[in-house]
Amino acid sequence: MKRLLIPLLTFLILPNAVNSSHLYNQRKFIVTSESTKESIKLAKYLNDNGVIKYSAYWCPNCLNQSELFGKQAYEELNVVECARDGINSQTQLCIDKKIKGFPTWEINGKLILGVL
């Protein structure tokens, strides 16, 4: 059991190499998909209503979530970078909020983990 636990934890903790910006030392997302009018409207609505996305630049699920919005809509979102070495990092805020994984959405004071 212990032999399986360490590799499993390592796999879960370390970032996924596929499509991850950390490979190129960018320390931020590069969203390439185009936004729809609806996704831009949704992103503005979420921002206007205080919704926050807690994220880490190396997180593949975070990038997938961002690609669902598209690059134009992504710019409208209120995104908090939690990785210590990420651009505009707010690690202490993420610690204070007890963010346990990425992406985490804060909606009406409730934390929701995962791609939505």
C-alpha positions in Angstrom: 0.0 0.0 0.0 2.8 2.5 1.0 4.6 1.7 -2.3 1.5 2.9 -4.2 0.8 5.9 -2.1 4.0 7.8 -2.8 3.8 7.6 -6.6 0.1 8.4 -6.4 0.7 11.5 -4.3 3.6 12.6 -6.5 1.4 12.3 -9.6 -1.4 14.3 -8.0 0.8 17.0 -6.6 3.1 17.6 -9.6 1.7 19.5 -12.5 0.7 17.6 -15.7 3.2 18.3 -18.4 0.8 18.2 -21.3 -0.2 21.7 -22.4 1.3 23.2 -19.3 2.8 26.7 -19.5 5.4 25.9 -16.9 7.4 24.0 -19.6 8.1 27.3 -21.2 8.7 29.3 -18.0 5.7 31.5 -18.8 4.2 31.5 -15.3 0.8 32.5 -16.7 -1.9 31.0 -19.0 -1.9 31.5 -22.7 -5.5 31.0 -23.7 -5.8 30.3 -27.4 -9.5 29.6 -28.0 -11.8 32.3 -29.2 -14.7 33.4 -27.0 -18.3 33.5 -28.0 -20.4 36.5 -27.3 -22.2 34.4 -24.7 -19.0 33.4 -22.9 -17.9 37.0 -22.7 -21.3 38.0 -21.3 -21.0 35.2 -18.7 -17.5 36.2 -17.7 -18.6 39.8 -17.3 -21.6 38.7 -15.2 -19.4 36.5 -13.0 -17.0 39.3 -12.5 -19.7 41.9 -11.8 -21.2 39.5 -9.2 -17.9 38.9 -7.3 -17.2 35.4 -8.5 -13.5 34.5 -8.2 -11.5 31.8 -9.9 -8.5 30.5 -7.8 -6.0 29.0 -10.1 -2.3 28.0 -10.7 -0.6 28.7 -14.0 0.8 25.1 -14.1 -2.6 23.5 -13.6 -4.0 21.6 -16.7 -7.6 21.7 -15.4 -7.3 25.5 -14.9 -6.1 25.9 -18.5 -8.9 23.6 -19.7 -11.4 25.8 -17.8 -9.9 29.0 -19.2 -10.1 27.5 -22.8 -13.8 26.9 -22.3 -14.3 30.6 -21.8 -11.9 31.7 -24.5 -9.2 34.3 -24.5 -11.5 37.4 -24.6 -13.8 36.2 -21.9 -10.9 35.0 -19.7 -9.6 38.6 -19.6 -13.0 39.5 -18.0 -12.8 37.0 -15.2 -11.5 37.7 -11.7 -8.7 35.2 -11.5 -6.4 34.8 -8.4 -3.0 33.2 -9.1 -2.1 30.9 -6.3 1.2 29.5 -7.4 4.0 31.2 -5.5 6.1 31.7 -8.6 3.2 32.8 -10.8 2.8 36.3 -12.2 0.8 38.5 -9.7 0.8 35.6 -7.2 -1.6 36.0 -4.3 -0.5 32.8 -2.5 -1.3 34.1 1.0 -4.9 34.9 0.0 -5.2 31.3 -1.3 -3.8 30.0 2.0 -6.2 32.2 3.9 -9.2 31.0 1.8 -8.0 27.4 2.4 -7.9 26.6 -1.3 -7.3 22.9 -1.6 -7.1 22.4 -5.4 -7.5 24.1 -8.7 -9.5 25.5 -10.2 -11.6 26.6 -7.2 -14.5 29.0 -7.8 -15.7 31.3 -5.0 -19.4 32.0 -5.6 -21.5 33.8 -3.0 -18.8 32.9 -0.4 -18.9 29.2 -1.2 -15.8 27.4 -2.6 -16.5 25.0 -5.4 -13.6 22.8 -6.7 -13.3 21.7 -10.3 -14.0 22.7 -13.9 -17.5 24.1 -14.2 
